[in-house]
Amino acid sequence: MTIGERLKEVREALGMTQEELGNKCGVTMRSQRNYERGKQQPDAQYLKEIALLEIDVAYILTGEKKEAPITGMHPEQIKADIRIAGTTPAKIAEELGVTRSTVSQVIHGRGTSERIQQYISEVIDKPVSLIWAPRELLARKYK
């Protein structure tokens, strides 16, 4: 997969148009399109702006995903990874026979259903321990 293909993959997973991502990163829709088509390479300023949106620049450049921090993944990244895997939180709720709210609470770390965590873990192909911080760490962090 090329840099452009990875940019497109991440942009689509975030539910953004080329124009929206371009605007957030200080480039025109045409530049964004050219990046995604491989006709132009993003510059350092664009990559800095991508990083400020919490997009993994290392993944964009190399295709290698870095491990999630010990604090777990950001809920928006979990949702993006779910979309990249070809499904949605709503579809996961339906498949598991639970409410959308229940799945949302688990994604945001407010719910603790091991069954939902395990299912999401399998969908995005990452261990539960990388997606959500262990409860003991969160308890210490907020004391």
C-alpha positions in Angstrom: 0.0 0.0 0.0 1.3 3.5 -0.9 1.4 6.6 1.2 -1.5 8.0 -0.8 -3.6 4.8 -0.3 -2.9 4.9 3.5 -4.0 8.6 3.6 -7.2 7.7 1.8 -7.8 4.7 4.1 -7.4 6.8 7.2 -9.4 9.8 5.9 -12.3 7.5 5.0 -12.1 5.7 8.3 -12.5 9.1 10.0 -15.5 9.8 7.8 -14.0 12.9 6.3 -14.0 14.2 2.7 -10.9 15.2 0.8 -11.9 18.8 1.2 -12.4 18.4 5.0 -9.1 16.7 5.7 -7.3 19.1 3.3 -8.8 22.1 5.1 -7.8 20.8 8.5 -4.2 20.3 7.2 -3.9 23.6 5.4 -4.0 22.3 1.8 -6.6 22.4 -1.0 -8.8 19.6 -1.9 -6.8 19.2 -5.1 -3.6 18.7 -3.1 -5.3 16.2 -0.9 -6.5 14.3 -3.9 -3.1 14.4 -5.5 -1.6 13.0 -2.2 -4.1 10.2 -2.2 -3.4 9.4 -5.9 0.3 9.5 -5.5 0.8 12.4 -7.9 2.3 14.6 -5.1 4.0 13.8 -1.8 2.8 15.5 1.4 5.3 18.0 2.9 6.5 18.2 6.5 3.9 20.9 7.4 1.1 18.7 6.2 2.4 15.7 8.1 2.7 17.9 11.2 -1.0 18.9 10.8 -1.9 15.2 10.4 -0.1 14.4 13.6 -2.1 17.1 15.4 -5.2 15.3 14.4 -3.8 12.3 16.2 -3.3 10.4 13.0 -0.4 8.0 13.1 2.2 9.6 10.8 4.5 6.6 11.0 1.7 4.4 9.7 1.1 6.9 6.8 4.8 6.9 5.8 5.8 3.3 6.5 2.6 1.2 6.7 3.8 0.0 10.2 1.2 0.6 13.0 2.7 1.5 16.3 1.5 -0.1 19.5 -1.1 1.8 21.4 0.2 3.5 24.6 -0.3 1.9 28.0 -3.2 4.3 28.6 -5.1 2.6 25.8 -6.4 3.9 22.5 -8.4 7.1 22.0 -12.1 6.2 21.4 -12.0 8.0 18.0 -9.1 5.7 17.0 -11.0 2.6 18.1 -14.0 3.8 16.0 -11.7 4.5 13.0 -10.1 1.1 13.3 -13.6 -0.5 13.4 -14.5 1.4 10.2 -11.2 0.3 8.6 -12.2 -3.3 9.4 -15.4 -2.8 7.4 -18.0 -2.4 10.1 -19.5 0.1 12.5 -20.2 0.3 16.2 -23.9 0.1 15.3 -23.4 -3.2 13.4 -21.4 -4.6 16.3 -24.3 -3.7 18.7 -26.7 -5.5 16.3 -24.5 -8.5 16.0 -24.1 -8.8 19.7 -27.7 -8.1 20.5 -26.9 -5.1 22.7 -27.7 -1.4 22.4 -25.6 1.1 20.5 -25.1 3.0 23.8 -23.6 -0.1 25.4 -21.1 -0.5 22.7 -20.3 3.3 22.8 -19.7 3.1 26.6 -17.3 0.2 26.1 -15.4 2.1 23.3 -15.1 5.1 25.6 -13.9 3.0 28.5 -17.0 3.7 30.6 -18.4 0.2 30.1 -16.6 -3.0 31.0 -18.3 -5.8 29.1 -15.5 -8.3 28.4 -17.6 -9.9 25.6 -17.9 -6.6 23.8 -14.2 -5.8 24.3 -13.2 -9.2 23.0 -15.4 -8.8 20.0 -14.0 -5.4 19.1 -10.5 -6.7 19.7 -11.1 -9.5 17.2 -12.7 -7.0 14.7 -9.7 -4.6 14.7 -7.1 -7.4 15.3 -5.6 -5.9 18.4 -5.3 -7.3 21.9 -7.8 -6.0 24.5 -4.8 -4.8 26.6 -3.7 -2.4 23.8 -7.2 -1.0 23.2 -8.2 -0.3 26.8 -5.9 0.4 29.7 -6.2 -2.0 32.6 -8.7 -0.7 35.2 -5.9 -0.7 37.9 -3.9 1.8 35.8 -6.9 4.1 35.3 -7.7 3.9 39.0 -4.2 5.0 39.9 -4.2 7.7 37.2 -7.2 9.4 38.6 -6.5 9.1 42.4 
